[in-house]
Amino acid sequence: MLLLRRHPLAFALSAALVALPAAAAETPNDPAVLDRVEVEGQNLTPLAPLSLEGAKKRLAERAGATTLVDAEALRQGRVSTLSDALGFAAGVFVQPRFGSEESRIAIRGSGVQRTFHGRGLVVLQDGIPINLADGGFDMQSIDALSARYIEVWRGPNALEYGAASLGGAINYVSPTGYDIDGTRLRAEAGSFGYGRWQAQWGGHSGAHDAVVSLGGFAQDGYRANARQENHRLGANWGYRFSDMLDARVYLTHVDTRSALPGSLTRAQFLANPRQANGGSVLLDQRRDFELTRASLRVAYRPEAGRELLVSAFASDKFLDHPIFQVLQQDSLDRGIDVRVREEGEINGRRNVFVAGFGHVRGDTRDDRWVNRGRANPDDHRGARTDQNDQLATSTTVFFENQHWLGQRWVAVVGAQALSAKRRFEDRLPVPFDASFDRRYDAFSPKLGLRFEGAEGVQWFANLSRSAEPPSFGELAGGPNVTLVDLQRANSGEVGLRYSRDGLDLDAVVYRANVENELLALTDGNGNPLGTRNADRTIHQGLELSTRWAFAPQWQVALNALVNDFRFDGDAAFGDNELAGLPREWLRAELAWAPSDAIRIAPNVEWVPNDYSIDHANTFSAPGYAIWGLKVSGSVSEGLSWFVDGRNLGDRAYVATTGVVADTRVPFNPANPAAVRPPRDGAYYLPGDGRSVYVGLEWRL
């Protein structure tokens, strides 16, 4: 594989993985193993969300890469950004833009160019999508502190929820009144004016159960002009009508305010990484929105092994976003999802069948004005520049069937059919009418195979196809809109799950051949054209995550990625690397916990090499290594604490970057042989400096 030749680390890790589970080849007819399979066969979905153990078993039955994050374990340190929640989730690359909740998040290079308003992933709350109808999602919509656990389905592997995107799906599962019985109070405080609080109550009585969570967060930020605040309400209420039927209502309200410090040039970063971009300050750039979301989920199980789930949701969002212009959007998204799951036997062998239908519609009124910035702080809006109405719909039909071929072999077949619409109605057609009406259709099949080796050892492989229509962020409108098409990919993966003798290991090697990847490209003069479809690109790599209790009281955790994302014979960029993500990335933690009273865990994050920030591979971001220390424990039953030190070496580093096509000066037709040197531009987003956070949590 090209990946293994270019990355010796990947080759070494792959060889180690092959050697490690030698027990997998030892497959005697062990009755204990057979008994385990039979017990899992009776692990039927309860009407309430699965327990943590039930979710682990369900995810372990995938012929594909999955990860489960126990949200309770996150509470041993600060829980503020997506990096705090998913930094040790196998296969997930996540970096905050400026210590904020908005982050660059990618799985297998999905949405590689986005550092804001994510794409390329399906994000769900309790199995109900929070993505807008056009596919984009807001990182601030969900709080990890309000989740019981988080499921990560990597690659086009989440047909359990009807998802078939390149990156996969992330599902935040809320606790119910059976998980929380009482009151929880939590407070965090720390550097750069940071403060967070949460009050959570849950309980059940008779057929009712409920959980209510209130929280708030604010910080001044490491950089200038980086003040953030948000407040959240999350609640769910369940009612069991009978042993066969129950319903649960979910309510979320988010009010978030974020000043934007902007990106820095390399020279500015080296001079002072704490400064803000001058243009961001002058224009008082911000991203503020309010979101109210309500959903209903009804579960019906007429008998053991048969289940019908019906979900519906509505989401109302108002965005106020002064950047180089003032952008205001008022949007209403609503959708319905119907899913059936049946467990039984065919010819005496276990069979699990899932099928469903989903439809979502989003209507958005988009208004834009000249941004007068700090010259008029009470109202940034100047002359109107645009007004349009946007309609996005997405309809999916899907199925997946797992069939046990024997005691150890499981075959999987599935598919998703997708039909999406993007309609843009220009209400201010000057200087031209930018209206368009596009439809995107796709069919994405999947084949998989899973092998149960010796106790605790499992191999899997699959071939899948994914399809992603562009969001309105990729559709510029006007005469060039026909150049933006559906992104497709053919993906394959081989992986290992190993859990025995104190070692939990998740390792996957994958490759995706992508057609029409949505990227920022340039014309022959190096001038940016906005988002366009690349011809062919390759995404391949190695995902490795492990937790190893190698001695009493000692544990090591590691999350490593080897990324090889590149063009494939592109007319402009040849076989260049795709910009935006490091080639190698590692997070590791060593924990010593002699008792419940104290746990000491130093940690490190390492990007060993520079990586490109433009597709022409002319300019790069520097690699880095930073270290921290978490100390946590329990004072008494119900009272816990933590001290969380970040970047304790006070290293100035670039957490993430913007992505451009070509940083070089424009091509000069009069002198085609002239060397075009790269130009230093505002591409860099510095990470936070040395910081310390403390927290207390009471459970009453």
Number of C-alpha atoms within 10 A of each C-alpha: 8 9 21 18 10 11 17 11 15 22 16 11 16 18 11 11 19 11 10 11 19 12 13 19 10 11 13 9 11 10 9 10 18 14 12 11 15 12 9 13 16 12 17 17 19 16 20 17 17 18 17 17 10 16 19 17 15 16 18 16 17 22 27 29 31 26 21 20 21 16 21 12 10 16 21 21 22 24 18 19 22 24 22 18 22 22 20 24 23 28 31 23 26 25 25 23 27 24 24 22 23 22 26 28 28 25 23 28 24 22 24 22 25 18 23 18 17 24 29 30 28 27 27 20 19 19 20 23 26 25 21 26 27 26 24 22 21 19 20 21 20 21 20 22 20 24 20 20 23 25 22 26 29 23 29 30 30 23 23 21 24 29 27 31 28 32 28 26 28 22 22 23 24 22 23 24 21 16 16 19 17 14 16 18 18 20 19 22 20 18 19 19 12 21 20 21 18 20 18 21 19 22 18 19 10 7 11 16 21 24 26 21 20 17 21 18 19 20 21 17 21 23 24 17 23 23 21 22 18 19 19 23 20 21 22 22 20 22 19 18 12 10 11 15 16 19 19 22 18 21 17 18 21 21 19 21 18 22 22 25 26 26 26 26 17 20 13 18 21 11 10 14 25 23 19 21 19 14 15 20 19 13 21 23 26 23 17 19 21 19 20 18 20 18 21 19 21 20 21 20 21 12 10 15 17 17 22 19 17 18 20 20 21 18 21 18 19 18 17 17 20 26 19 16 20 25 21 21 20 17 20 21 23 22 22 20 23 17 21 19 21 19 21 16 12 11 6 9 12 19 20 19 19 21 22 22 19 22 19 23 20 21 20 20 17 18 19 20 19 18 24 20 24 14 12 13 11 8 12 19 18 15 11 14 14 16 18 18 18 21 21 24 22 22 19 21 20 24 23 22 20 22 19 20 13 12 17 17 15 21 20 21 19 22 23 24 18 23 16 23 20 22 18 22 18 20 16 16 14 10 6 10 14 19 19 18 14 13 15 17 16 19 17 20 20 23 18 22 22 24 20 21 22 22 18 17 20 22 21 23 23 24 22 25 26 27 26 26 26 26 16 18 13 18 20 18 19 15 12 12 18 13 10 21 22 18 23 24 25 20 22 22 22 21 22 24 22 22 17 12 10 12 15 17 20 22 22 24 20 21 22 25 17 24 19 18 26 27 23 20 22 19 12 11 13 18 16 16 14 16 21 24 19 23 16 18 23 23 23 25 26 28 24 24 23 21 20 18 17 12 10 9 12 16 18 18 18 22 23 24 23 23 21 24 26 20 22 18 13 14 10 16 19 13 18 19 24 27 26 26 26 23 20 22 20 20 20 21 21 18 19 18 17 12 10 13 13 17 19 19 20 17 21 17 20 16 18 15 15 16 21 24 28 27 27 24 19 16 23 18 23 17 17 17 17 20 20 19 20 22 20 23 19 17 12 10 10 11 16 21 22 23 21 20 22 22 22 14 13 13 15 20 22 22 23 26 27 20 23 23 24 24 23 20 14 15 17 14 10 7 8 9 9 10 11 14 12 16 13 14 16 17 23 26 29 26 22 26 22 19 18 20 19 20 23 21 21 16 16 12
